[in-house]
Amino acid sequence: MKKLCLLFFIALFTMCHTAKKTISTSPDSKEASLLYTEQYRDDFKKVSDTQKSNFLKKINATAANYSVIIFTNKYQGEEFSVSNEKGSLFNNQLISNMSSGVANKVRIENTLDTKIIDRYKKQEFIIEAEKAKEYKFIYIMKDYTNSASPYKITYSNSLRPLI
């Protein structure tokens, strides 16, 4: 009976495995699915509504057709470009501030697909307009521990403290 129970638990645990978390940006793009992982969160520490509205006024993103991309941790001087079909929105080096964890922020028009290019690694990915419309803030973090998906994109309607 003990052997049967042991055999049952061995079979049970060998069948268990974790789910894969890579999400493709478009159905025909296999390379883009390897560049980043996505998550949708509003459950972290956030600033007050007045601070949020002041921040949005400061970067002229109060209208519903604008979202904000915030480049966060682990940028060490890589050159990035952000553009949409209307033209270039940002083209500069990103260096994360060690105290705040923020490298830079860019206002985007969320009615258009936005292309982000890492010029150092020669990689690019797209923030789709359909996803950007639903969320006001898009956080992009580099993740050096995951070489297959070096970027983590977090969609949120909450503004994290940037100071």
Secondary structure per residue as TSV (DSSP state, phi and psi in degrees):
chain	resnum	aa	ss	phi	psi
A	1	M	-	360.0	-39.6
A	2	K	H	-64.4	-39.3
A	3	K	H	-66.2	-38.3
A	4	L	H	-66.0	-42.0
A	5	C	H	-64.7	-43.8
A	6	L	H	-63.1	-43.2
A	7	L	H	-62.7	-39.2
A	8	F	H	-62.4	-46.3
A	9	F	H	-67.9	-36.2
A	10	I	H	-63.5	-44.6
A	11	A	H	-64.6	-39.3
A	12	L	H	-63.4	-47.1
A	13	F	H	-74.6	-25.6
A	14	T	H	-75.9	-21.8
A	15	M	H	-83.4	-17.4
A	16	C	-	-80.9	136.0
A	17	H	-	-155.3	162.2
A	18	T	-	-81.8	155.2
A	19	A	-	-81.8	149.8
A	20	K	-	-80.0	142.4
A	21	K	-	-116.4	14.1
A	22	T	B	-83.6	132.0
A	23	I	-	-120.6	131.5
A	24	S	-	-80.6	147.4
A	25	T	S	-79.9	-30.0
A	26	S	S	-146.8	153.9
A	27	P	T	-63.0	-26.5
A	28	D	T	-98.7	4.0
A	29	S	-	-108.9	99.0
A	30	K	H	-80.9	-32.8
A	31	E	H	-67.2	-39.5
A	32	A	H	-64.7	-30.4
A	33	S	H	-68.0	-19.8
A	34	L	H	-89.1	-13.0
A	35	L	H	-83.0	-24.2
A	36	Y	E	-154.3	160.7
A	37	T	E	-113.9	150.5
A	38	E	E	-115.0	149.3
A	39	Q	E	-147.4	155.5
A	40	Y	E	-123.8	111.8
A	41	R	-	-139.8	144.4
A	42	D	-	-136.0	13.4
A	43	D	-	-100.7	22.7
A	44	F	S	-107.3	174.2
A	45	K	-	-62.6	132.6
A	46	K	-	-132.5	163.4
A	47	V	-	-83.2	169.3
A	48	S	-	-71.0	165.4
A	49	D	H	-64.0	-35.4
A	50	T	H	-68.6	-40.2
A	51	Q	H	-64.8	-38.5
A	52	K	H	-63.7	-46.1
A	53	S	H	-67.9	-35.6
A	54	N	H	-64.4	-41.2
A	55	F	H	-62.7	-45.5
A	56	L	H	-66.0	-36.9
A	57	K	H	-65.4	-39.1
A	58	K	H	-62.0	-36.0
A	59	I	T	-105.8	15.4
A	60	N	T	54.9	49.3
A	61	A	-	-124.0	28.5
A	62	T	-	-76.6	-24.8
A	63	A	S	-68.4	154.7
A	64	A	T	-68.1	-20.2
A	65	N	T	-88.5	10.0
A	66	Y	E	-118.0	143.6
A	67	S	E	-128.2	169.2
A	68	V	E	-124.4	126.5
A	69	I	E	-93.6	127.9
A	70	I	E	-119.0	114.7
A	71	F	E	-82.5	123.5
A	72	T	-	-107.8	-123.0
A	73	N	S	-69.5	154.3
A	74	K	-	72.5	25.5
A	75	Y	-	-92.3	130.9
A	76	Q	E	-125.6	40.5
A	77	G	E	99.2	11.2
A	78	E	E	-70.7	146.7
A	79	E	E	-89.7	126.9
A	80	F	E	-122.0	151.7
A	81	S	E	-130.6	134.8
A	82	V	E	-122.8	127.4
A	83	S	E	-149.2	162.7
A	84	N	E	-134.9	-171.5
A	85	E	T	-68.9	-16.2
A	86	K	T	-82.4	-19.9
A	87	G	E	145.9	-170.1
A	88	S	E	-80.4	134.8
A	89	L	E	-104.5	-29.2
A	90	F	E	-158.7	136.3
A	91	N	E	-152.0	96.9
A	92	N	E	-164.1	171.1
A	93	Q	E	-82.9	146.3
A	94	L	E	-112.9	127.4
A	95	I	E	-131.4	121.2
A	96	S	-	-72.6	135.0
A	97	N	-	-74.9	124.9
A	98	M	T	-66.1	-32.0
A	99	S	T	-80.6	-39.5
A	100	S	T	-95.7	-24.8
A	101	G	-	81.6	8.3
A	102	V	-	-108.2	134.3
A	103	A	-	-95.4	-46.8
A	104	N	E	-169.8	169.4
A	105	K	E	-137.6	143.9
A	106	V	E	-136.0	130.6
A	107	R	E	-83.5	131.2
A	108	I	E	-123.6	157.7
A	109	E	E	-89.1	116.0
A	110	N	T	-82.0	7.3
A	111	T	T	-92.7	-4.9
A	112	L	S	-123.1	146.9
A	113	D	-	-64.5	138.9
A	114	T	E	-115.4	127.1
A	115	K	E	-99.3	131.7
A	116	I	E	-117.1	126.2
A	117	I	E	-120.4	126.5
A	118	D	E	-92.3	103.6
A	119	R	T	-71.4	-26.9
A	120	Y	T	-68.8	-47.5
A	121	K	T	-92.5	-4.2
A	122	K	T	56.4	48.9
A	123	Q	E	-124.2	148.8
A	124	E	E	-142.4	152.0
A	125	F	E	-148.4	166.4
A	126	I	E	-121.4	133.7
A	127	I	E	-92.6	112.7
A	128	E	-	-73.1	142.8
A	129	A	H	-61.8	-36.4
A	130	E	H	-61.8	-38.0
A	131	K	H	-77.4	-39.4
A	132	A	H	-65.4	-31.5
A	133	K	H	-63.3	-31.8
A	134	E	H	-79.5	-21.0
A	135	Y	-	-128.1	139.0
A	136	K	S	-81.9	-30.9
A	137	F	E	-123.2	135.3
A	138	I	E	-126.1	111.7
A	139	Y	E	-96.4	130.4
A	140	I	E	-121.2	119.3
A	141	M	E	-119.2	143.6
A	142	K	E	-85.1	142.6
A	143	D	-	-129.3	95.4
A	144	Y	T	-71.7	-18.1
A	145	T	T	-73.6	-20.9
A	146	N	-	-114.0	95.0
A	147	S	S	-71.1	-24.9
A	148	A	S	-75.3	-36.5
A	149	S	S	-127.7	81.5
A	150	P	-	-74.7	-3.2
A	151	Y	E	-123.8	142.8
A	152	K	E	-120.2	120.8
A	153	I	E	-107.1	124.9
A	154	T	E	-116.1	120.1
A	155	Y	E	-94.0	132.6
A	156	S	E	-154.9	158.2
A	157	N	S	-105.9	5.0
A	158	S	S	-106.3	139.1
A	159	L	-	-94.4	121.1
A	160	R	-	-73.8	156.5
A	161	P	-	-63.2	128.5
A	162	L	-	-103.3	5.2
A	163	I	-	-108.3	360.0
